[in-house]
Amino acid sequence: MNVLITGAAGFLGARLARHLLRRGQLSGERIDGLILADLYAPPADLLADPRVRVFTGALMAQSAALAAERFDAVFHLAAAVSAECEADFDLGMRSNLDSTRALLDALRAAGNVPRFMFASSVAVFGPDPGLPMPPVVRDETLPTPQSSYGIQKFICEQLVADYTRKGFIDGRNIRLMTVVVRPGRPNGAASGFLSGIIREPVNGLPAVCPVSQETKVALASPARTIEGLIAVSEASREALGGRTAVNLPALTVSVGEMLNALEAVAGAKARSLVSFEPDPKIARMVGGWPAVFDLSRAERLGLKPDPDFISIVRQYIDDRAAESSTRS
Amino acid sequence: MNVLITGAAGFLGARLARHLLRRGQLSGERIDGLILADLYAPPADLLADPRVRVFTGALMAQSAALAAERFDAVFHLAAAVSAECEADFDLGMRSNLDSTRALLDALRAAGNVPRFMFASSVAVFGPDPGLPMPPVVRDETLPTPQSSYGIQKFICEQLVADYTRKGFIDGRNIRLMTVVVRPGRPNGAASGFLSGIIREPVNGLPAVCPVSQETKVALASPARTIEGLIAVSEASREALGGRTAVNLPALTVSVGEMLNALEAVAGAKARSLVSFEPDPKIARMVGGWPAVFDLSRAERLGLKPDPDFISIVRQYIDDRAAESSTRS
């Protein structure tokens, strides 16, 4: 089978590509070709695999070439991030909405009805001025996105649902939680500090937390997020239970609990590197995100949230060690 | 003030135009110009009013010209209907999604932030395979559209909400119920028979009902629908209570109750012109539409459903008499 990953040079895209290459199969079918599409070239270890081919450039410009391919599964992760979309409205519409539609139309033109996993986001949820968020968010909770990024993701969910209903693709809308701990540098997302307050101290660097210790957030580790994408891709349509988006499982923790876990794993000195500088704007945004999710549909698909935040901190430390041994 | 109506040659568009011209003002401001845009020319009585100007042609092609205008209020009613969108997917995407976006971008380019009333539809609701409809539909019920028309309307609601949040327009999403009694010929919508079983017998013609007498539906008269559009356009943002769509009030009646009203107004002979020929496909579609709505938000805006179906039948007969006296 041939698998396409868009956004394959990104953190999650490259991780998914490595996972699929190691796994060798999807839904029991051998992966013969893995096509990685991104604005940038993916990491060297991926390029070295003979099953990998690369499409570099804007997705919009590649749709004609993609329409000439045959894909059995597509993981569509490419997107401009929330801060970019908020700063440049037209960029977000082009990168997130128009590109997704061009990709869907390319697949429709090719006529091979692949499984299509759309990486949507918990960012579809936000408190509309007239509609407070329910205490527990379910798959059937009405999203009222409060950012252009969230609106674009929610619109693409609708497209994926209708292209699926029409039989153009076999689409699955998958809402990713805030993924923690992201490696590397802050990417400018408002949620960035949730990785930063763990990543920087573990690396001996200071970090600033803009919200109070009591703030509750819904998180998932990179490994659980990839598991979720794979599980939804392998589920039957009956098991999925409809075309509405699946919220991936989330671990609900307070920022204080995150720092307790940091201390338990990396010591009191690491924790002491985190200082609090309240930022009302970020606190308001983060406070508007849902923190508690009903997990019943995801659990029926065999998915579970991370067991605790300590395991998430350990996953980051282990990943970092594995990466530095690969590099050396 | 200048007001734009798109879809102004249609049944509701022309009725709204007449209503605004008679009223002479909106939100207490005198209407100096009424711009009517449609594929076709609007009726002659509208063209005769000195305040009226006409843009004829596809909305997409007119966006540059519209961007050069200054509008204080826009009623965006233009759309391809549900049956067209289901038969020709690309036509629906172009007529309903791309045209709306082109109009929004034209207004944004003009920079005058008009009130923008988007005529969405009860067709955003439908039973997703995995998600049965709740017995009472509220404004915060998650729409899971089961038609391309419904998907396109729901996507446009998202655009209107985000263009509003960004300050490009002052948008209001208004979900119209099934409007009954439509004059003229059947327009190919699956809901067409709901007008037909009243309109044809009143005019001495036979009509076929494809669903059972027990089938419940949610309806609104043309007059109440226009009242709803006006009321939402005049509401303050605070009164609106957020950017999510407002479901206009609906009268819930069974088909049997509709026919009882027909008989009460037009006699037993009129009712005897309606025969039943079950059509499982239409019965399934209509059965999937919500029949009962929570009206609390619409009521806070001063809106009420039609009091009963007898008044809806009378409204049709009165309108028909008024129109024939205008023509003669």
Interface residues (C-beta under 8 A of the other chain):
Chain A: F89 D128 P129 G130 L131 D139 E140 T141 L142 P143 T144 P145 Q146 S148 I151 F154 I155 Q158 L159 A161 D162 R165 K166 L240 G241 G242 R243 T244
Chain B: F89 D128 P129 G130 L131 D139 E140 T141 L142 P143 T144 P145 Q146 S148 I151 F154 I155 Q158 L159 A161 D162 R165 K166 L240 G241 G242 R243 T244
